[in-house]
C-alpha cells in the first residue's frame, strides 16, 4: 500500500529524534581521547565519561513513558528536542569535567526518552503493512546520525587543533536539534493516545482520515473496542502475570542487542582500529566506513522488513554476527595482527547487525505490548537496552586491557549463539498484524514455548 505524504512527513520528522539519538551516541568516539587528555582523566574517569551519557539514557528510558502517557507523545518529544539542544551547547562550552558530565547526562536523558517515545508514536500512526518500514525509519535515522557524526568528527578533527576540535564536534549537534524542534510544530498528536487517554474521538478520527481514508473507520472501531477493555482510572502494570511473555521478549532482544558488542565498537571505533595498527587519522577515516555500511544495510533492511518479517532478519543476522565476531576474535589472537582483516570483519559485523537486530529491535518492542501498557513496555525495553549499553561502554576499556581483543570479541560471539537460540525457540513473528491484535500474537508465542 502507498504511504500518504502527511504520514511520511510525520514519520520522517519523528525519526529525526533518531538522528539526534545516533549523532549523540557516536560523536563521543571522536572526542573521547582528546577529552581524556584535556582533563587528564585516568582509565576509570574515562570510562565514566563515555558512560555518563548512558547513565542519563538509562534514566530517560526509565521515565520516558511518564510524559508520553501524561502529556502526550508530541509534547514529550518536544521536551526531548529541548534537552538535546541544551546538552549540545553545554558539552561544547563546558569549563570543567563535572559540567561536561552534567551536559552529557542531559543528552543521555534525551536519547533514552526518544528511544521510548519516537517508536511508540510512529507505530501508533502506521498501518500494519508499512509499520515495520516506518518504525525502521527511526533506526535508519539513528545510523544516519552515527554516520554524520563520524564524518563531522573527521573533518572537524582535521580543521581544528585538538584542544578546540572536540568542542566543535559536540556543539554542532545544536543545529539538527533546532530543526527537529521547528518541524515538530507540524506534527499532530497520536490518535491512539487521543482516544485511549483523552477520549477525543473526533480529533483522532480527523488524523486517521489523513493517514488512510479507506481504513480510518476500521482502525477507529478497533481502537474503540480496545478502549472498552481499558479502565483508565485503574493503573495497570507490565508486571502483571499476563504480560510476562511480552516482558521477557523485550528484555531478551534488548539484552542480546547490546551484548553483540555493537556500541562498544561504535564508541571506541578509532581506539579499536588503532589497536589493529592503523594511524590515528586513518582510524578516524575508517569510522566513516563503519557509519556508511551501517546506513546502507539499515536502509536495505527497512525496505524488506515488512516482507521478510522480523524473525527471519534476526536469524540471518545472528548467524552472520557469530561468524564475524569469531573471525575478529581469531584475528586478534593471531601472532601477526592483520589490520586489513580487522577492518573487513568489523565492517561485515556492522552489515549483519544493521540488517537484523539494529533495525528490528525498536520495531519489535514497539509492537508486542497491548495499548494500555505500550509506553511502559517500550520504556522497559529501552531501559534494558541502555542499562546493558552503559555496562558494556563502562567495562569495555577494562575488558580490552585485561582480556585482550581476542577474548573480548569471543565473549560477544558466544552471546550471539545464545541469541540465535532465543530467536529460533521463542521469538514470534509480528509483521502484518494490527497493534490491537498483538496480545494474541504474544499468547501464541507462550503456547509454542510451553509446547
RODO-2510 file (C-alpha; in nm, 4 decimals, decimal comma):
residues 451
     n   res          X          Y          Z
     1     x     0,0000     0,0000     0,0000
     2     x     0,1079     0,3592    -0,0573
     3     x     0,2097     0,5959     0,2194
     4     x     0,0356     0,9336     0,2338
     5     x     0,2607     1,2380     0,2163
     6     x     0,1378     1,3538     0,5579
     7     x     0,2141     1,0186     0,7207
     8     x     0,5579     1,0131     0,5589
     9     x     0,6354     1,3691     0,6731
    10     x     0,5258     1,2961     1,0305
    11     x     0,7267     0,9746     1,0433
    12     x     1,0388     1,1388     0,8989
    13     x     1,0095     1,4275     1,1441
    14     x     0,9733     1,1991     1,4451
    15     x     1,2565     0,9865     1,3116
    16     x     1,4795     1,2962     1,3307
    17     x     1,4738     1,2213     1,7017
    18     x     1,6553     0,9049     1,5983
    19     x     1,9113     1,1127     1,4067
    20     x     1,9852     1,3125     1,7226
    21     x     1,9965     0,9850     1,9163
    22     x     2,2558     0,8394     1,6758
    23     x     2,4622     1,1563     1,6499
    24     x     2,4784     1,1987     2,0268
    25     x     2,5696     0,8322     2,0723
    26     x     2,8562     0,8245     1,8199
    27     x     3,0016     1,1761     1,8380
    28     x     3,1874     1,0919     2,1600
    29     x     3,4048     0,8405     1,9705
    30     x     3,5965     1,1198     1,8000
    31     x     3,6240     1,3328     2,1117
    32     x     3,6846     1,0830     2,3935
    33     x     4,0656     1,0639     2,3632
    34     x     4,1007     1,4436     2,3398
    35     x     3,8720     1,4843     2,6415
    36     x     4,0806     1,2309     2,8365
    37     x     4,3932     1,4319     2,7616
    38     x     4,2287     1,7732     2,8211
    39     x     4,1203     1,6898     3,1775
    40     x     4,3963     1,4319     3,2452
    41     x     4,1470     1,1538     3,3164
    42     x     4,2523     0,8100     3,4373
    43     x     4,1018     0,4881     3,2943
    44     x     3,8154     0,4843     3,5454
    45     x     3,7283     0,8505     3,4844
    46     x     3,7495     0,7992     3,1093
    47     x     3,5141     0,5013     3,1200
    48     x     3,2767     0,7050     3,3354
    49     x     3,2960     0,9988     3,0927
    50     x     3,1951     0,7835     2,7958
    51     x     2,9291     0,6081     3,0050
    52     x     2,7946     0,9328     3,1561
    53     x     2,5561     0,9919     2,8687
    54     x     2,4404     0,6332     2,9088
    55     x     2,3579     0,6965     3,2744
    56     x     2,1232     0,9678     3,1512
    57     x     1,9984     0,7388     2,8773
    58     x     1,9017     0,4712     3,1298
    59     x     1,7179     0,7367     3,3314
    60     x     1,5466     0,8741     3,0204
    61     x     1,4366     0,5261     2,9165
    62     x     1,3104     0,4508     3,2668
    63     x     1,0922     0,7622     3,2928
    64     x     1,0161     0,8188     2,9236
    65     x     0,6747     0,6568     2,9435
    66     x     0,5557     0,9049     3,2094
    67     x     0,5458     1,2236     2,9964
    68     x     0,4449     1,0161     2,6915
    69     x     0,1339     0,8907     2,8709
    70     x     0,0587     1,2022     3,0758
    71     x     0,1292     1,4857     2,8300
    72     x     0,1080     1,3016     2,5002
    73     x     0,3671     1,1727     2,2550
    74     x     0,4124     1,5087     2,0811
    75     x     0,4810     1,7216     2,3900
    76     x     0,7145     1,4569     2,5284
    77     x     0,9151     1,4642     2,2036
    78     x     0,9351     1,8442     2,2178
    79     x     1,0921     1,8077     2,5622
    80     x     1,3395     1,5593     2,4156
    81     x     1,4398     1,8114     2,1470
    82     x     1,4973     2,0829     2,4077
    83     x     1,7207     1,8515     2,6106
    84     x     1,9269     1,7660     2,3014
    85     x     1,9767     2,1380     2,2356
    86     x     2,0824     2,2155     2,5946
    87     x     2,3175     1,9170     2,6013
    88     x     2,4984     2,0044     2,2784
    89     x     2,5583     2,3641     2,3826
    90     x     2,6534     2,2668     2,7386
    91     x     2,9002     1,9984     2,6241
    92     x     3,0721     2,2372     2,3840
    93     x     3,1048     2,5194     2,6369
    94     x     3,1889     2,3087     2,9443
    95     x     3,4550     2,4747     3,1616
    96     x     3,5058     2,1754     3,3881
    97     x     3,4752     1,7977     3,3872
    98     x     3,1672     1,7948     3,6134
    99     x     2,9868     2,0489     3,3931
   100     x     3,0683     1,8339     3,0925
   101     x     2,9288     1,5251     3,2646
   102     x     2,6034     1,7057     3,3508
   103     x     2,5579     1,8179     2,9901
   104     x     2,6259     1,4652     2,8596
   105     x     2,3808     1,3166     3,1103
   106     x     2,1085     1,5578     2,9893
   107     x     2,1793     1,4460     2,6328
   108     x     2,1565     1,0882     2,7518
   109     x     1,8140     1,1522     2,9040
   110     x     1,7054     1,2846     2,5635
   111     x     1,8417     0,9736     2,3890
   112     x     1,6626     0,7423     2,6327
   113     x     1,3408     0,9392     2,6015
   114     x     1,3500     0,9375     2,2219
   115     x     1,4115     0,5610     2,2167
   116     x     1,0862     0,5188     2,4112
   117     x     0,8594     0,7839     2,2637
   118     x     0,9530     0,8018     1,8931
   119     x     0,8982     0,4301     1,8111
   120     x     0,5692     0,4341     2,0041
   121     x     0,4451     0,7373     1,8122
   122     x     0,5393     0,6001     1,4704
   123     x     0,3923     0,2561     1,5473
   124     x     0,0670     0,4188     1,6614
   125     x     0,0172     0,6179     1,3404
   126     x     0,1357     0,3465     1,0984
   127     x    -0,0882     0,1000     0,9079
   128     x     0,0200    -0,2640     0,9738
   129     x     0,1526    -0,3270     0,6208
   130     x     0,4085    -0,0459     0,6405
   131     x     0,4647    -0,0245     1,0168
   132     x     0,7985    -0,2066     1,0060
   133     x     0,9272     0,0245     0,7343
   134     x     0,8156     0,3426     0,9096
   135     x     0,9320     0,2474     1,2592
   136     x     1,2506     0,1168     1,0952
   137     x     1,2966     0,4692     0,9604
   138     x     1,3711     0,5704     1,3195
   139     x     1,6603     0,3229     1,3268
   140     x     1,7767     0,4388     0,9824
   141     x     1,7957     0,7918     1,1175
   142     x     1,9860     0,6610     1,4199
   143     x     2,2548     0,5144     1,1945
   144     x     2,2446     0,8178     0,9655
   145     x     2,3157     1,0260     1,2748
   146     x     2,6050     0,7921     1,3550
   147     x     2,7435     0,8306     1,0013
   148     x     2,7130     1,2094     1,0038
   149     x     2,8784     1,2193     1,3477
   150     x     3,1729     1,0193     1,2120
   151     x     3,2009     1,2399     0,9005
   152     x     3,1703     1,5526     1,1129
   153     x     3,4352     1,4275     1,3569
   154     x     3,6754     1,3511     1,0719
   155     x     3,6515     1,6939     0,9079
   156     x     3,6436     1,8910     1,2326
   157     x     3,9387     1,6864     1,3584
   158     x     4,1360     1,7926     1,0515
   159     x     4,0240     2,1566     1,0562
   160     x     4,0873     2,2486     1,4190
   161     x     4,3508     2,1918     1,6827
   162     x     4,2843     1,9038     1,9238
   163     x     4,2070     2,1390     2,2145
   164     x     3,9261     2,3038     2,0145
   165     x     3,8096     2,0253     1,7842
   166     x     3,6240     1,8202     2,0460
   167     x     3,4122     2,1225     2,1429
   168     x     3,3017     2,1768     1,7829
   169     x     3,2365     1,8032     1,7430
   170     x     2,9889     1,8098     2,0309
   171     x     2,8447     2,1593     1,9770
   172     x     2,7420     2,1160     1,6133
   173     x     2,4508     1,8970     1,7276
   174     x     2,2657     2,2148     1,8230
   175     x     2,1763     2,2698     1,4553
   176     x     1,9760     1,9464     1,3952
   177     x     1,8213     1,9905     1,7415
   178     x     1,6771     2,3265     1,6334
   179     x     1,5499     2,1802     1,3043
   180     x     1,3758     1,8996     1,4937
   181     x     1,2029     2,1453     1,7287
   182     x     1,0779     2,3598     1,4379
   183     x     0,9409     2,0630     1,2391
   184     x     0,7655     1,9174     1,5465
   185     x     0,5215     2,2104     1,5293
   186     x     0,3634     2,0488     1,2208
   187     x     0,3188     1,7008     1,3716
   188     x    -0,0182     1,6024     1,5273
   189     x    -0,0730     1,4011     1,8421
   190     x    -0,1009     1,0221     1,8246
   191     x    -0,4651     0,9312     1,7501
   192     x    -0,4433     0,6257     1,9776
   193     x    -0,3282     0,8433     2,2671
   194     x    -0,6115     1,0907     2,1976
   195     x    -0,8693     0,8104     2,2154
   196     x    -0,7288     0,5910     2,4909
   197     x    -0,6024     0,8625     2,7252
   198     x    -0,8245     1,1641     2,6498
   199     x    -1,1370     1,0285     2,4793
   200     x    -1,1044     1,2822     2,1961
   201     x    -1,2698     1,0716     1,9268
   202     x    -1,3407     1,3434     1,6676
   203     x    -0,9873     1,4830     1,6791
   204     x    -0,8402     1,1326     1,6489
   205     x    -1,0734     1,0489     1,3597
   206     x    -0,9560     1,3519     1,1607
   207     x    -0,5939     1,2374     1,1961
   208     x    -0,6797     0,8779     1,0986
   209     x    -0,8599     1,0032     0,7847
   210     x    -0,5458     1,1918     0,6822
   211     x    -0,3360     0,8773     0,7362
   212     x    -0,5660     0,6428     0,5433
   213     x    -0,9188     0,7491     0,4381
   214     x    -1,0096     0,3922     0,3342
   215     x    -0,9114     0,2339     0,6670
   216     x    -0,9980     0,5137     0,9093
   217     x    -1,3366     0,3700     1,0155
   218     x    -1,1973     0,0200     1,0672
   219     x    -0,8978     0,1427     1,2680
   220     x    -1,1252     0,3700     1,4706
   221     x    -1,3518     0,0761     1,5536
   222     x    -1,0559    -0,1414     1,6605
   223     x    -0,9157     0,1301     1,8862
   224     x    -1,2574     0,1978     2,0410
   225     x    -1,3047    -0,1744     2,1016
   226     x    -0,9645    -0,1812     2,2680
   227     x    -1,0652     0,1212     2,4751
   228     x    -1,3694    -0,0627     2,6137
   229     x    -1,1300    -0,3105     2,7775
   230     x    -0,9347    -0,0322     2,9435
   231     x    -1,0260     0,1415     3,2660
   232     x    -0,8044     0,4493     3,2631
   233     x    -0,8770     0,5088     3,6307
   234     x    -0,7138     0,1778     3,7099
   235     x    -0,3356     0,1687     3,6830
   236     x    -0,2120    -0,1469     3,5159
   237     x     0,1478    -0,2606     3,5215
   238     x     0,3560    -0,4601     3,2738
   239     x     0,4490    -0,6778     3,5709
   240     x     0,1010    -0,8261     3,5623
   241     x     0,1308    -1,2013     3,5015
   242     x    -0,0468    -1,1791     3,1655
   243     x     0,2302    -0,9602     3,0211
   244     x     0,5220    -1,1771     3,1347
   245     x     0,5929    -1,3179     2,7868
   246     x     0,5995    -0,9707     2,6304
   247     x     0,8314    -0,8535     2,9095
   248     x     1,0644    -1,1482     2,8557
   249     x     1,0722    -1,0913     2,4777
   250     x     1,1514    -0,7210     2,5231
   251     x     1,4216    -0,7979     2,7781
   252     x     1,5950    -1,0641     2,5702
   253     x     1,6001    -0,8745     2,2401
   254     x     1,7369    -0,5654     2,4184
   255     x     1,9903    -0,7672     2,6204
   256     x     2,1331    -0,9501     2,3191
   257     x     2,1307    -0,6318     2,1110
   258     x     2,3929    -0,4808     2,3408
   259     x     2,5876    -0,7982     2,4147
   260     x     2,6692    -0,8211     2,0459
   261     x     2,9250    -0,5517     2,1322
   262     x     2,7789    -0,3041     1,8836
   263     x     2,8046     0,0089     2,0930
   264     x     3,1478    -0,0823     2,2286
   265     x     3,2548    -0,0737     1,8627
   266     x     3,0681     0,2489     1,7875
   267     x     3,2011     0,4342     2,0945
   268     x     3,5577     0,3070     2,0707
   269     x     3,5954     0,2513     1,6947
   270     x     3,9017     0,4766     1,6495
   271     x     4,0696     0,3137     1,9505
   272     x     3,9972    -0,0379     1,8178
   273     x     4,1359     0,0486     1,4752
   274     x     4,4467     0,1942     1,6384
   275     x     4,4844    -0,1325     1,8321
   276     x     4,4834    -0,3035     1,4916
   277     x     4,7818    -0,0913     1,3873
   278     x     4,6171     0,1945     1,1952
   279     x     4,7397     0,5526     1,2258
   280     x     4,5134     0,7946     1,4159
   281     x     4,3996     0,9843     1,1041
   282     x     4,3336     0,6574     0,9202
   283     x     4,1359     0,5187     1,2147
   284     x     3,9100     0,8251     1,2161
   285     x     3,8556     0,7833     0,8407
   286     x     3,7753     0,4137     0,8907
   287     x     3,4905     0,5046     1,1260
   288     x     3,3215     0,6775     0,8321
   289     x     3,3217     0,3382     0,6593
   290     x     3,1525     0,1926     0,9681
   291     x     2,8787     0,4566     0,9537
   292     x     2,8338     0,4201     0,5772
   293     x     2,7944     0,0405     0,5932
   294     x     2,5571     0,0791     0,8886
   295     x     2,3379     0,3200     0,6885
   296     x     2,3325     0,1121     0,3679
   297     x     2,2329    -0,2140     0,5359
   298     x     1,9775    -0,0482     0,7634
   299     x     1,8182     0,1030     0,4522
   300     x     1,8078    -0,2421     0,2896
   301     x     1,6515    -0,3953     0,5996
   302     x     1,3766    -0,1368     0,6437
   303     x     1,2717    -0,1930     0,2813
   304     x     1,2192    -0,5675     0,3307
   305     x     1,1268    -0,5963     0,6997
   306     x     0,7528    -0,5943     0,6198
   307     x     0,8024    -0,8623     0,3520
   308     x     1,0512    -1,0997     0,5139
   309     x     0,9388    -1,0328     0,8690
   310     x     1,1261    -0,9544     1,1885
   311     x     1,2162    -1,3140     1,2772
   312     x     1,3901    -1,4068     0,9503
   313     x     1,6049    -1,0962     0,9622
   314     x     1,7093    -1,1860     1,3164
   315     x     1,8059    -1,5418     1,2168
   316     x     2,0163    -1,4222     0,9219
   317     x     2,1793    -1,1547     1,1360
   318     x     2,2560    -1,3863     1,4271
   319     x     2,4384    -1,6336     1,2031
   320     x     2,6363    -1,3522     1,0408
   321     x     2,7307    -1,1997     1,3760
   322     x     2,8517    -1,5336     1,5115
   323     x     3,0803    -1,5706     1,2097
   324     x     3,2179    -1,2148     1,2058
   325     x     3,2779    -1,1918     1,5817
   326     x     3,4502    -1,5288     1,5679
   327     x     3,6803    -1,4054     1,2915
   328     x     3,7549    -1,0756     1,4721
   329     x     3,8457    -1,2764     1,7818
   330     x     4,0602    -1,5182     1,5790
   331     x     4,2449    -1,2296     1,4138
   332     x     4,3226    -1,0631     1,7479
   333     x     4,4529    -1,3953     1,8807
   334     x     4,6908    -1,4254     1,5837
   335     x     5,0637    -1,3656     1,6209
   336     x     5,0699    -1,1063     1,3426
   337     x     4,7728    -0,8728     1,3732
   338     x     4,6255    -0,8157     1,0264
   339     x     4,4760    -0,4657     1,0339
   340     x     4,3160    -0,5100     0,6919
   341     x     4,1354    -0,8255     0,8093
   342     x     4,0160    -0,6474     1,1248
   343     x     3,8624    -0,3689     0,9155
   344     x     3,6907    -0,6157     0,6776
   345     x     3,5450    -0,8294     0,9576
   346     x     3,4390    -0,5198     1,1523
   347     x     3,2509    -0,3833     0,8511
   348     x     3,0871    -0,7242     0,7924
   349     x     2,9835    -0,7277     1,1572
   350     x     2,8237    -0,3840     1,1170
   351     x     2,6449    -0,5003     0,7995
   352     x     2,4907    -0,8077     0,9647
   353     x     2,3951    -0,6099     1,2759
   354     x     2,2306    -0,3298     1,0764
   355     x     2,0438    -0,5768     0,8557
   356     x     1,8971    -0,7588     1,1555
   357     x     1,8685    -0,6536     1,5174
   358     x     1,9743    -0,2956     1,4546
   359     x     1,6564    -0,2466     1,2516
   360     x     1,4316    -0,4975     1,4281
   361     x     1,4718    -0,4016     1,7949
   362     x     1,2724    -0,0764     1,8059
   363     x     1,0065    -0,2115     1,5688
   364     x     0,9582    -0,5314     1,7692
   365     x     0,9459    -0,3719     2,1150
   366     x     0,7009    -0,1049     1,9952
   367     x     0,4653    -0,3782     1,8701
   368     x     0,4469    -0,6548     2,1312
   369     x     0,2775    -0,4735     2,4219
   370     x    -0,1004    -0,4040     2,4335
   371     x    -0,2279    -0,0459     2,4052
   372     x    -0,2681     0,0163     2,7762
   373     x     0,0893    -0,0720     2,8705
   374     x     0,2689     0,0039     2,5426
   375     x     0,4554     0,3064     2,6787
   376     x     0,5552     0,1122     2,9912
   377     x     0,6695    -0,1809     2,7785
   378     x     0,8714     0,0407     2,5445
   379     x     1,0279     0,2088     2,8477
   380     x     1,1216    -0,1291     2,9948
   381     x     1,2765    -0,2490     2,6687
   382     x     1,4681     0,0768     2,6273
   383     x     1,5766     0,0701     2,9927
   384     x     1,7153    -0,2817     2,9478
   385     x     1,8879    -0,1821     2,6232
   386     x     2,0565     0,1229     2,7728
   387     x     2,1449    -0,0428     3,1040
   388     x     2,3336    -0,3112     2,9134
   389     x     2,4826    -0,0425     2,6885
   390     x     2,6148     0,1503     2,9901
   391     x     2,7598    -0,1701     3,1351
   392     x     2,9414    -0,2559     2,8109
   393     x     3,0650     0,1011     2,7485
   394     x     3,1978     0,1304     3,1031
   395     x     3,3640    -0,2116     3,1110
   396     x     3,4967    -0,2333     2,7531
   397     x     3,8273    -0,0461     2,8173
   398     x     3,8942    -0,2768     3,1145
   399     x     3,7993    -0,5872     2,9143
   400     x     4,0379    -0,4908     2,6365
   401     x     4,3122    -0,4130     2,8908
   402     x     4,2728    -0,7296     3,0981
   403     x     4,1439    -0,9858     2,8455
   404     x     4,2706    -0,8515     2,5142
   405     x     4,0777    -0,8129     2,1906
   406     x     4,0577    -1,1869     2,1163
   407     x     3,8836    -1,2908     2,4384
   408     x     3,6601    -0,9817     2,4469
   409     x     3,5159    -1,0408     2,0999
   410     x     3,4899    -1,4149     2,1674
   411     x     3,2560    -1,3368     2,4597
   412     x     3,0389    -1,1266     2,2280
   413     x     3,0344    -1,4142     1,9773
   414     x     2,9128    -1,6632     2,2395
   415     x     2,6328    -1,4219     2,3275
   416     x     2,5187    -1,4249     1,9640
   417     x     2,4980    -1,8059     1,9728
   418     x     2,2572    -1,7672     2,2660
   419     x     2,0660    -1,5018     2,0702
   420     x     2,0176    -1,7408     1,7789
   421     x     1,8681    -1,9974     2,0179
   422     x     1,6314    -1,7314     2,1572
   423     x     1,5133    -1,6255     1,8107
   424     x     1,4542    -1,9823     1,6907
   425     x     1,2815    -2,1018     2,0085
   426     x     1,0890    -1,8018     2,1402
   427     x     1,0608    -1,5002     1,9110
   428     x     0,7181    -1,4644     1,7407
   429     x     0,6575    -1,3018     1,4017
   430     x     0,4670    -0,9724     1,4231
   431     x     0,4557    -0,8498     1,0625
   432     x     0,1182    -0,7565     0,9135
   433     x    -0,0738    -0,7598     1,2432
   434     x    -0,2531    -0,4580     1,3889
   435     x    -0,1410    -0,3298     1,7276
   436     x    -0,4741    -0,4377     1,8701
   437     x    -0,4013    -0,7978     1,7598
   438     x    -0,0601    -0,8190     1,9266
   439     x    -0,1877    -0,9624     2,2533
   440     x    -0,2984    -1,2772     2,0709
   441     x     0,0384    -1,2935     1,8875
   442     x     0,2226    -1,2977     2,2201
   443     x    -0,0213    -1,5537     2,3617
   444     x     0,0563    -1,7799     2,0644
   445     x     0,4282    -1,7423     2,1452
   446     x     0,3574    -1,8528     2,5016
   447     x     0,1731    -2,1615     2,3764
   448     x     0,4579    -2,2518     2,1396
   449     x     0,7259    -2,2071     2,4089
   450     x     0,5318    -2,4246     2,6532
   451     x     0,4784    -2,6928     2,3883
***
